[in-house]
Amino acid sequence: MSDEIPPDLAKLRQEIDKVDSELVQLLARRQKLVERVVTIKERDNLPAFIPARIDEVLGNVSRQAEAAGLSPDLARTLWKAMIQWFVELEEKHLKRS
C-alpha cells in the first residue's frame, strides 16, 4: 500500500481543515459572547445554569441542523458538550465574584 495520498483526498482534507479553522473562529466569538453574558448574570445575580435557556438553544440547534442537512442528533450532542463547558466556565467565574 502506498503512503501517497490521492490528490482528491488531499484537496478534501484541505477543505476540512479550512472549515475547522472557521469553526474555531466562530467558537471563539461565541466564547466572547458568553463572557459578556457572565457579566450580566453577575450583575443581576442570575445562575450559570438556566434549564429553560438550554432547552431553547438545543431546540433551535436541532431545527437549524435538520434544515441544513446536518444530523440533529450530532448537533445536539455537540451543543450539549459545548453548553456544559460554558456553564462550568460561568460557574467558575460567578463563584469568584
N, CA and C of each residue as an Amber inpcrd file, in Angstrom:
protein
   291
   0.8380000  -1.1830000   0.0000000   0.0000000   0.0000000   0.0000000
   0.8880000   1.2520000   0.0000000   0.5500000   2.1970000  -0.8010000
   1.3430000   3.4150000  -0.9600000   1.0330000   4.4150000   0.1480000
   2.0720000   5.1700000   0.5690000   1.8850000   6.2260000   1.5690000
   1.4050000   7.5280000   0.9350000   1.3670000   7.5380000  -0.3940000
   0.9680000   8.7450000  -1.1150000  -0.5390000   8.9480000  -1.0060000
  -0.9220000  10.1630000  -0.6820000  -2.3430000  10.4980000  -0.5430000
  -2.8800000  10.9060000  -1.9090000  -3.9880000  10.3220000  -2.3300000
  -4.5750000  10.7090000  -3.6130000  -4.8860000  12.2210000  -3.6230000
  -4.6570000  12.8790000  -4.7510000  -4.8760000  14.3330000  -4.8180000
  -6.2870000  14.7620000  -4.4370000  -7.2860000  13.9770000  -4.8260000
  -8.6610000  14.3630000  -4.4810000  -8.8970000  14.2790000  -2.9720000
  -8.2620000  13.3070000  -2.3140000  -8.3690000  13.2030000  -0.8560000
  -7.6240000  14.3530000  -0.1860000  -6.4570000  14.6830000  -0.6950000
  -5.6840000  15.8050000  -0.1340000  -6.4760000  17.1040000  -0.2410000
  -7.1430000  17.3090000  -1.3650000  -7.9410000  18.5300000  -1.5560000
  -9.1000000  18.5850000  -0.5530000  -9.7730000  17.4650000  -0.3820000
 -10.8780000  17.4280000   0.5830000 -10.3750000  17.6690000   2.0030000
  -9.2210000  17.1240000   2.3260000  -8.6450000  17.3490000   3.6560000
  -8.3230000  18.8320000   3.8630000  -7.8450000  19.4820000   2.8170000
  -7.5860000  20.9260000   2.9140000  -8.8780000  21.6910000   3.1730000
  -9.9450000  21.2980000   2.4990000 -11.2410000  21.9470000   2.7130000
 -11.7430000  21.7060000   4.1370000 -11.5630000  20.4890000   4.6360000
 -11.9580000  20.1750000   6.0130000 -11.1550000  21.0330000   6.9950000
  -9.8550000  21.1540000   6.7560000  -9.0080000  21.9850000   7.6230000
  -9.4800000  23.4420000   7.6140000  -9.9030000  23.9310000   6.4570000
 -10.4010000  25.2990000   6.3560000 -11.7030000  25.4580000   7.1560000
 -12.6010000  24.5000000   7.0330000 -13.8490000  24.5400000   7.8020000
 -13.5480000  24.4720000   9.2960000 -12.6050000  23.6270000   9.6880000
 -12.2150000  23.5340000  11.1050000 -11.7290000  24.8860000  11.6090000
 -10.9470000  25.5670000  10.7950000 -10.4480000  26.8890000  11.1740000
 -11.6020000  27.8810000  11.3460000 -12.5590000  27.8260000  10.4430000
 -13.7300000  28.7000000  10.5410000 -14.5370000  28.3880000  11.7950000
 -14.6790000  27.1020000  12.1030000 -15.4050000  26.7070000  13.3160000
 -14.7090000  27.2230000  14.5680000 -13.3810000  27.1470000  14.6010000
 -12.6270000  27.6530000  15.7520000 -12.8880000  29.1460000  15.9220000
 -12.8840000  29.8870000  14.8370000 -13.1370000  31.3280000  14.9120000
 -14.5480000  31.6130000  15.4280000 -15.5180000  30.8450000  14.9720000
 -16.8980000  31.0210000  15.4410000 -17.0340000  30.6540000  16.9180000
 -16.3590000  29.5970000  17.3410000 -16.4090000  29.2110000  18.7550000
 -15.7430000  30.2610000  19.6310000 -14.6700000  30.8560000  19.1490000
 -14.0200000  31.9340000  19.9060000 -14.9800000  33.1240000  20.0370000
 -15.6950000  33.4200000  18.9740000 -16.6900000  34.5090000  19.0210000
 -17.7980000  34.1780000  20.0240000 -18.2360000  32.9220000  20.0210000
 -19.2810000  32.5010000  20.9660000 -18.7730000  32.6260000  22.4010000
 -17.5340000  32.2140000  22.6360000 -16.9760000  32.3130000  23.9800000
 -16.9470000  33.7610000  24.4590000 -16.5690000  34.6790000  23.6000000
 -16.5410000  36.0930000  23.9800000 -17.9350000  36.5920000  24.3490000
 -18.9450000  36.1150000  23.6280000 -20.3240000  36.4920000  23.9540000
 -20.7420000  35.9140000  25.3070000 -20.3660000  34.6680000  25.5610000
 -20.6810000  34.0500000  26.8590000 -19.9980000  34.8210000  27.9820000
 -18.7850000  35.2670000  27.7560000 -18.0880000  36.0550000  28.7770000
 -18.8400000  37.3490000  29.0770000 -19.4550000  37.9290000  28.0710000
 -20.2750000  39.1290000  28.2960000 -21.5550000  38.7780000  29.0610000
 -22.1090000  37.6110000  28.7660000 -23.3010000  37.1410000  29.4860000
 -22.9800000  36.9800000  30.9690000 -21.7980000  36.4560000  31.2790000
 -21.3950000  36.2700000  32.6740000 -21.4430000  37.5960000  33.4300000
 -21.0040000  38.6560000  32.8070000 -21.0200000  39.9750000  33.4400000
 -22.4400000  40.3760000  33.8190000 -23.3820000  40.1160000  32.9350000
 -24.7840000  40.4600000  33.2090000 -25.3540000  39.5480000  34.2800000
 -25.0540000  38.2500000  34.2040000 -25.5390000  37.3210000  35.2280000
 -24.9950000  37.6940000  36.5960000 -23.7470000  38.1090000  36.6260000
 -23.1250000  38.5340000  37.8800000 -23.8430000  39.7710000  38.4220000
 -24.0580000  40.7340000  37.5510000 -24.7190000  41.9790000  37.9510000
 -26.1330000  41.7360000  38.4750000 -26.8660000  40.8290000  37.8000000
 -28.2700000  40.5890000  38.1430000 -28.4730000  39.3740000  39.0420000
 -27.3670000  38.8130000  39.5440000 -27.4060000  37.6750000  40.4540000
 -28.1870000  36.4910000  39.8600000 -27.8660000  36.1620000  38.6170000
 -28.5030000  35.0340000  37.9360000 -27.5630000  33.8340000  37.9530000
 -28.1120000  32.6260000  37.9390000 -27.2640000  31.4360000  37.9500000
 -26.6550000  31.1640000  36.5760000 -25.5930000  30.3900000  36.5620000
 -24.9730000  29.9940000  35.2960000 -25.8930000  29.0340000  34.5430000
 -26.4970000  28.1160000  35.2720000 -27.3340000  27.0690000  34.6840000
 -28.7910000  27.5090000  34.6780000 -29.3250000  27.7330000  33.4780000
 -30.7320000  28.1170000  33.3200000 -31.3590000  27.1100000  32.3500000
 -32.0210000  26.0720000  32.8890000 -32.5300000  24.9740000  32.0550000
 -33.4130000  25.4110000  30.8820000 -34.2750000  26.3830000  31.0870000
 -35.1610000  26.8120000  30.0010000 -34.3600000  27.3530000  28.8190000
 -33.2920000  28.0860000  29.1000000 -32.4560000  28.6230000  28.0190000
 -31.7140000  27.4990000  27.3040000 -31.2450000  26.5200000  28.0530000
 -30.5470000  25.3890000  27.4380000 -31.4970000  24.6260000  26.5180000
 -32.7180000  24.3910000  26.9800000 -33.7170000  23.7190000  26.1450000
 -34.0000000  24.5190000  24.8760000 -34.0740000  25.8350000  25.0170000
 -34.3200000  26.7080000  23.8680000 -33.1750000  26.5980000  22.8510000
 -31.9470000  26.6570000  23.3270000 -30.7790000  26.5720000  22.4420000
 -30.7540000  25.2220000  21.7260000 -30.9690000  24.1450000  22.4600000
 -30.9350000  22.8080000  21.8550000 -32.0530000  22.6250000  20.8290000
 -33.2240000  23.1770000  21.1130000 -34.3230000  23.1130000  20.1450000
 -33.9930000  23.8810000  18.8770000 -33.4370000  25.0770000  19.0540000
 -33.0390000  25.8890000  17.8940000 -32.0050000  25.1630000  17.0470000
 -31.0140000  24.6090000  17.7140000 -29.9270000  23.9200000  17.0130000
 -30.4580000  22.7000000  16.2610000 -31.3490000  21.9570000  16.8800000
 -31.9230000  20.7780000  16.2230000 -32.6630000  21.1670000  14.9430000
 -33.4730000  22.2080000  15.0330000 -34.2250000  22.6610000  13.8580000
 -33.2870000  23.1850000  12.7620000 -32.3120000  23.9680000  13.1570000
 -31.3670000  24.5130000  12.1770000 -30.5430000  23.4060000  11.5270000
 -30.1410000  22.4370000  12.3200000 -29.3550000  21.3210000  11.7850000
 -30.1690000  20.5520000  10.7460000 -31.3870000  20.2440000  11.0910000
 -32.2350000  19.4910000  10.1660000 -32.4360000  20.2640000   8.8570000
 -32.6730000  21.5660000   8.9640000 -32.8670000  22.3940000   7.7720000
 -31.6010000  22.4590000   6.9190000 -30.4370000  22.3520000   7.5580000
 -29.1590000  22.4410000   6.8420000 -28.6640000  21.0890000   6.3290000
 -29.3830000  20.0120000   6.6500000 -28.9550000  18.6880000   6.2240000
 -27.9310000  18.0490000   7.1520000 -27.8310000  18.5810000   8.3560000
 -26.9440000  18.0210000   9.3770000 -27.7770000  17.1770000  10.3270000
 -27.2160000  16.0950000  10.7930000 -27.9240000  15.2510000  11.7450000
 -28.2650000  16.0590000  13.0000000 -29.5600000  16.1810000  13.3460000
 -29.9200000  16.8690000  14.5870000 -29.3070000  16.2070000  15.8200000
 -29.1500000  14.8730000  15.7760000 -28.5300000  14.1700000  16.9080000
 -27.0790000  14.6000000  17.0820000 -26.3520000  14.7410000  15.9810000
 -24.9760000  15.2060000  16.0590000 -24.9290000  16.6230000  16.6150000
 -25.7760000  17.4830000  16.0990000 -25.7970000  18.8740000  16.5590000
 -26.0950000  18.9440000  18.0570000 -27.1110000  18.2210000  18.5060000
 -27.4680000  18.2370000  19.9320000 -26.3160000  17.7050000  20.7920000
 -25.6630000  16.6540000  20.3370000 -24.5380000  16.0860000  21.0880000
 -23.4180000  17.1120000  21.2290000 -23.0750000  17.7550000  20.1270000
 -22.0080000  18.7600000  20.1630000 -22.3950000  19.9450000  21.0420000
 -23.6240000  20.4210000  20.8950000 -24.0440000  21.5970000  21.6770000
 -24.1850000  21.2650000  23.1580000 -24.6320000  20.0640000  23.4900000
 -24.7110000  19.6960000  24.9060000 -23.3280000  19.7550000  25.5470000
 -22.3290000  19.2370000  24.8540000 -20.9560000  19.2730000  25.3900000
 -20.4700000  20.7080000  25.5000000 -20.7490000  21.5020000  24.4860000
 -20.3130000  22.8950000  24.4940000 -21.0260000  23.6810000  25.6030000
 -22.3130000  23.4650000  25.7360000 -23.0760000  24.1610000  26.7760000
 -22.5530000  23.7810000  28.1550000 -22.3060000  22.5030000  28.3670000
 -21.7800000  22.0610000  29.6610000 -20.4640000  22.7750000  29.9630000
 -19.5860000  22.8620000  28.9690000 -18.2940000  23.5150000  29.1540000
 -18.4920000  24.9920000  29.5020000 -19.3860000  25.6750000  28.7790000
 -19.6110000  27.0910000  29.0320000 -20.2900000  27.3300000  30.3830000
 -21.2100000  26.4640000  30.7680000 -21.8460000  26.6020000  32.0840000
 -20.7890000  26.4600000  33.1840000 -19.8810000  25.5030000  33.0270000
 -18.8110000  25.3370000  34.0120000 -17.9160000  26.5740000  34.0540000
 -17.6380000  27.1510000  32.9050000 -16.8560000  28.3850000  32.8470000
 -17.5790000  29.5130000  33.5930000 -18.8740000  29.6400000  33.3320000
 -19.6680000  30.6690000  34.0120000 -19.6730000  30.4390000  35.5180000
 -19.8680000  29.1860000  35.9370000 -19.9090000  28.8880000  37.3690000
 -18.5980000  29.2490000  38.0500000 -17.4860000  28.9500000  37.4140000
 -16.1830000  29.3020000  37.9840000 -16.0670000  30.8140000  38.1550000
 -16.4730000  31.5280000  37.1530000 -16.3740000  32.9870000  37.2170000
 -17.3330000  33.5590000  38.2720000 -18.5550000  33.0410000  38.3100000
 -19.5400000  33.5560000  39.2530000 -19.1570000  33.2470000  40.7030000
 -18.4770000  32.1380000  40.9430000 -18.0400000  31.7860000  42.3000000
 -16.9430000  32.7190000  42.7860000 -16.1310000  33.2190000  41.8460000
 -15.0330000  34.1200000  42.2220000 -15.5440000  35.5010000  42.5930000
 -16.7110000  35.8570000  42.1060000 -17.1870000  37.2290000  42.3670000
 -18.0060000  37.3200000  43.6310000
